[in-house]
Amino acid sequence: MLSCLEHMYHDLGLVKDFNINPITLKRWLLCIHDNYRNNPFHNFRHCFCVTQMMYSMIYLCSLQEKLTQVDILILMTAAVCHDLDHPGYNNTYQINARTELAVRYNDISPLENHHCAVAFQIFSLPDCNIFSNFDPEAFKQIRQGTITLILATDMARHGEILDSFRQKVDSFDFTNEEHVTCLKMVLIKCCDISNEVRPMEVAEPWVDCLLEEYFMQSDREKSEGLPVAPFMDREKVTKPTAQIGFIKFVLIPMFETVMKLFPQLEEVMVQPLRESRDRYEELKQIDDAMNEVQKKKSENLTMGGKKK
């Protein structure tokens, strides 16, 4: 995964165009790897998948013809850094448990603020600073752009960011900085939650990983007497119920909106999402039917017991 990420930076021309020291790039990626925790879901493999999806979208949408190389550098770097040092418990937990992170960031996107801070702590190490050849103004632009994108991955802001993009998409202007920033925010959001775009045999194990992380959190919330989100409760969630709503109401509407700007996404990304939705709906019907059979069985047993 490390050598693939390295290849992406070379292949997109970022190493050459920005005079990045190839050894520094290697060291930076190693340091990034060491600063992801071994969570079931939010780990280095997730960081890799998100960045690889970004790389794919850059090619698929011919973004290098429409955006500057600085934009491409920001998109890739934000993807690499977007979940650094994720503790495996989400913002809601941080805020309800009044953790040190929630206190430090005043309950405002505590995790995303932390991911940004860790990213720039790493860049402050001379051996890992891939931006060391940038002048202060250029570095400021990269820093601001990267922070904006990482903060956009807070799902609490999903509606606000998507609505803002919807208002721009029909008259989108690639020379308008505000339009481009909004597009970049939506792109990193797409990549961050893009597992269901991938083939089923790749996507499904990720659902198991996510549910494992959710259940760990809800178990902890129960033991600490904190509120528990229904979609995280192991007693209430099944894989189909977890996925159907998310695919129907979050993924498909977002990818379909981006598709207005890049129609080539339909076949490669939107169609797989629709197929995934249909598959989970079929699974849910099977689950429901099985549950109905079980229910009838236990009712018959109870009735049988009463007759005796």
FIMARBA-250300 format. One record per residue (C-alpha): residue number from 1; residue in three letters; chain; x, y, z. Coordinates in steps of 0.25 Angstrom, whole numbers. Layout:
N
   k   r c     x     y     z
 NUM ALA A     X     Y     Z
...
//
This chain:
308
   k   r c     x     y     z
   1 MET A     0     0     0
   2 LEU A    11    10     3
   3 SER A    18     7   -10
   4 CYS A     5     9   -17
   5 LEU A     2    22   -10
   6 GLU A    16    27   -14
   7 HIS A    14    23   -29
   8 MET A     1    31   -29
   9 TYR A     9    44   -25
  10 HIS A    19    41   -36
  11 ASP A     9    37   -46
  12 LEU A     1    50   -44
  13 GLY A    13    58   -46
  14 LEU A    13    64   -32
  15 VAL A    27    59   -29
  16 LYS A    33    66   -41
  17 ASP A    24    78   -42
  18 PHE A    26    82   -27
  19 ASN A    40    77   -26
  20 ILE A    37    68   -15
  21 ASN A    49    60   -10
  22 PRO A    46    45   -13
  23 ILE A    52    40     0
  24 THR A    44    50     8
  25 LEU A    32    45     1
  26 LYS A    35    31     6
  27 ARG A    38    35    20
  28 TRP A    25    44    21
  29 LEU A    17    32    16
  30 LEU A    23    23    26
  31 CYS A    20    33    37
  32 ILE A     6    34    33
  33 HIS A     5    19    33
  34 ASP A    10    19    48
  35 ASN A     0    29    52
  36 TYR A   -12    21    48
  37 ARG A   -17    12    59
  38 ASN A   -21    -3    58
  39 ASN A   -36     0    58
  40 PRO A   -46   -10    51
  41 PHE A   -50     1    41
  42 HIS A   -42    14    43
  43 ASN A   -28     9    40
  44 PHE A   -17    11    30
  45 ARG A   -24     1    20
  46 HIS A   -36    11    20
  47 CYS A   -27    23    17
  48 PHE A   -21    15     6
  49 CYS A   -35    12     0
  50 VAL A   -40    26     1
  51 THR A   -27    31    -6
  52 GLN A   -28    21   -17
  53 MET A   -42    25   -20
  54 MET A   -38    39   -20
  55 TYR A   -27    35   -30
  56 SER A   -37    28   -39
  57 MET A   -47    40   -39
  58 ILE A   -36    49   -43
  59 TYR A   -33    40   -55
  60 LEU A   -48    37   -58
  61 CYS A   -53    51   -57
  62 SER A   -40    57   -64
  63 LEU A   -38    66   -53
  64 GLN A   -24    70   -57
  65 GLU A   -30    77   -69
  66 LYS A   -39    85   -60
  67 LEU A   -32    87   -47
  68 THR A   -18    93   -44
  69 GLN A    -7    83   -39
  70 VAL A    -8    90   -25
  71 ASP A   -23    85   -25
  72 ILE A   -19    71   -28
  73 LEU A    -8    71   -18
  74 ILE A   -18    76    -7
  75 LEU A   -28    65   -11
  76 MET A   -18    54   -10
  77 THR A   -11    59     3
  78 ALA A   -25    62    10
  79 ALA A   -29    47     6
  80 VAL A   -16    42    12
  81 CYS A   -17    50    25
  82 HIS A   -32    50    27
  83 ASP A   -34    40    38
  84 LEU A   -20    41    45
  85 ASP A   -20    35    59
  86 HIS A   -35    32    59
  87 PRO A   -38    26    73
  88 GLY A   -49    17    67
  89 TYR A   -60    25    75
  90 ASN A   -68    35    67
  91 ASN A   -71    50    70
  92 THR A   -84    47    77
  93 TYR A   -76    38    87
  94 GLN A   -65    49    89
  95 ILE A   -75    59    92
  96 ASN A   -85    51   101
  97 ALA A   -73    45   108
  98 ARG A   -66    59   109
  99 THR A   -53    54   105
 100 GLU A   -40    62   104
 101 LEU A   -42    64    89
 102 ALA A   -56    69    91
 103 VAL A   -52    78   101
 104 ARG A   -40    83    93
 105 TYR A   -48    86    81
 106 ASN A   -61    91    88
 107 ASP A   -70    80    82
 108 ILE A   -67    85    68
 109 SER A   -63    73    59
 110 PRO A   -53    68    70
 111 LEU A   -48    56    62
 112 GLU A   -46    64    49
 113 ASN A   -39    75    56
 114 HIS A   -30    65    62
 115 HIS A   -27    58    49
 116 CYS A   -23    72    43
 117 ALA A   -14    75    55
 118 VAL A    -7    62    55
 119 ALA A    -5    63    39
 120 PHE A     2    77    41
 121 GLN A    10    72    53
 122 ILE A    16    61    44
 123 PHE A    19    72    33
 124 SER A    26    80    44
 125 LEU A    37    69    45
 126 PRO A    47    73    35
 127 ASP A    49    58    30
 128 CYS A    35    57    27
 129 ASN A    32    71    21
 130 ILE A    28    68     6
 131 PHE A    25    83     5
 132 SER A    39    88    10
 133 ASN A    42    94    -4
 134 PHE A    29   103    -4
 135 ASP A    30   117    -1
 136 PRO A    21   122    11
 137 GLU A    10   127     3
 138 ALA A     9   114    -5
 139 PHE A    10   106     8
 140 LYS A    -2   114    14
 141 GLN A   -10   111     2
 142 ILE A    -7    96     3
 143 ARG A   -10    96    18
 144 GLN A   -23   103    17
 145 GLY A   -28    95     6
 146 THR A   -24    82    13
 147 ILE A   -31    86    26
 148 THR A   -44    90    18
 149 LEU A   -45    76    12
 150 ILE A   -42    68    25
 151 LEU A   -52    76    32
 152 ALA A   -62    74    21
 153 THR A   -62    59    25
 154 ASP A   -70    61    37
 155 MET A   -83    54    34
 156 ALA A   -90    64    43
 157 ARG A   -88    74    31
 158 HIS A   -92    65    20
 159 GLY A  -106    72    17
 160 GLU A  -100    86    17
 161 ILE A   -88    82     8
 162 LEU A   -97    74    -2
 163 ASP A  -107    86    -2
 164 SER A   -96    96    -5
 165 PHE A   -91    87   -17
 166 ARG A  -105    85   -22
 167 GLN A  -107   100   -23
 168 LYS A   -95   101   -32
 169 VAL A   -95    89   -40
 170 ASP A  -104    93   -52
 171 SER A   -96   105   -54
 172 PHE A   -82   100   -50
 173 ASP A   -71   109   -53
 174 PHE A   -56   103   -52
 175 THR A   -51   117   -51
 176 ASN A   -59   121   -39
 177 GLU A   -50   118   -26
 178 GLU A   -63   116   -17
 179 HIS A   -69   106   -27
 180 VAL A   -55    98   -28
 181 THR A   -54    97   -13
 182 CYS A   -68    92   -12
 183 LEU A   -65    81   -22
 184 LYS A   -53    77   -15
 185 MET A   -60    76    -2
 186 VAL A   -71    67    -9
 187 LEU A   -60    59   -15
 188 ILE A   -53    55    -2
 189 LYS A   -67    52     4
 190 CYS A   -70    42    -8
 191 CYS A   -56    36    -6
 192 ASP A   -57    35     9
 193 ILE A   -70    27     8
 194 SER A   -68    20    -5
 195 ASN A   -67     5    -1
 196 GLU A   -80     1    -7
 197 VAL A   -75     6   -21
 198 ARG A   -65    -6   -21
 199 PRO A   -69   -20   -24
 200 MET A   -77   -27   -14
 201 GLU A   -66   -37   -10
 202 VAL A   -57   -24    -6
 203 ALA A   -69   -16     0
 204 GLU A   -76   -26     9
 205 PRO A   -64   -29    18
 206 TRP A   -63   -14    21
 207 VAL A   -77   -14    26
 208 ASP A   -73   -24    36
 209 CYS A   -61   -16    40
 210 LEU A   -70    -3    42
 211 LEU A   -81   -11    50
 212 GLU A   -70   -17    59
 213 GLU A   -65    -3    62
 214 TYR A   -79     2    64
 215 PHE A   -82    -9    73
 216 MET A   -70    -7    81
 217 GLN A   -74     8    83
 218 SER A   -89     5    87
 219 ASP A   -84    -6    97
 220 ARG A   -75     5   103
 221 GLU A   -87    15   103
 222 LYS A   -96     5   110
 223 SER A   -85     2   121
 224 GLU A   -83    17   123
 225 GLY A   -98    21   123
 226 LEU A   -97    29   110
 227 PRO A  -107    30    99
 228 VAL A  -106    19    89
 229 ALA A  -109    22    74
 230 PRO A  -119    12    69
 231 PHE A  -110     9    56
 232 MET A   -99     5    65
 233 ASP A  -106    -4    75
 234 ARG A  -103   -19    72
 235 GLU A  -117   -23    77
 236 LYS A  -124   -15    67
 237 VAL A  -115   -15    54
 238 THR A  -113   -24    43
 239 LYS A  -104   -23    31
 240 PRO A  -116   -20    21
 241 THR A  -123   -10    30
 242 ALA A  -109    -3    33
 243 GLN A  -106    -2    18
 244 ILE A  -120     0    11
 245 GLY A  -123    14    17
 246 PHE A  -108    19    16
 247 ILE A  -108    15     1
 248 LYS A  -121    20    -3
 249 PHE A  -121    33     5
 250 VAL A  -106    37     6
 251 LEU A   -98    30    -5
 252 ILE A  -107    30   -17
 253 PRO A  -112    44   -16
 254 MET A   -98    50   -14
 255 PHE A   -91    42   -25
 256 GLU A  -103    45   -35
 257 THR A  -101    60   -32
 258 VAL A   -86    59   -35
 259 MET A   -90    51   -48
 260 LYS A   -97    63   -53
 261 LEU A   -83    69   -55
 262 PHE A   -76    56   -59
 263 PRO A   -86    47   -66
 264 GLN A   -75    36   -67
 265 LEU A   -77    33   -53
 266 GLU A   -91    27   -55
 267 GLU A   -86    14   -61
 268 VAL A   -74    12   -52
 269 MET A   -79    17   -39
 270 VAL A   -94    20   -38
 271 GLN A   -98     7   -45
 272 PRO A   -90    -2   -35
 273 LEU A   -97     6   -24
 274 ARG A  -111     3   -29
 275 GLU A  -107   -11   -30
 276 SER A  -102   -12   -16
 277 ARG A  -115    -5   -11
 278 ASP A  -124   -16   -19
 279 ARG A  -115   -27   -13
 280 TYR A  -117   -22     1
 281 GLU A  -132   -20    -1
 282 GLU A  -133   -35    -5
 283 LEU A  -125   -39     7
 284 LYS A  -134   -32    16
 285 GLN A  -146   -38    10
 286 ILE A  -139   -52    12
 287 ASP A  -136   -48    27
 288 ASP A  -150   -43    29
 289 ALA A  -156   -56    23
 290 MET A  -147   -64    32
 291 ASN A  -151   -56    44
 292 GLU A  -166   -58    41
 293 VAL A  -164   -73    40
 294 GLN A  -156   -73    54
 295 LYS A  -167   -65    60
 296 LYS A  -178   -74    55
 297 LYS A  -170   -86    60
 298 SER A  -168   -80    74
 299 GLU A  -183   -76    74
 300 ASN A  -187   -90    71
 301 LEU A  -178   -96    82
 302 THR A  -184   -86    92
 303 MET A  -198   -90    87
 304 GLY A  -195  -105    88
 305 GLY A  -190  -103   102
 306 LYS A  -203   -96   106
 307 LYS A  -212  -107   100
 308 LYS A  -205  -118   108
//
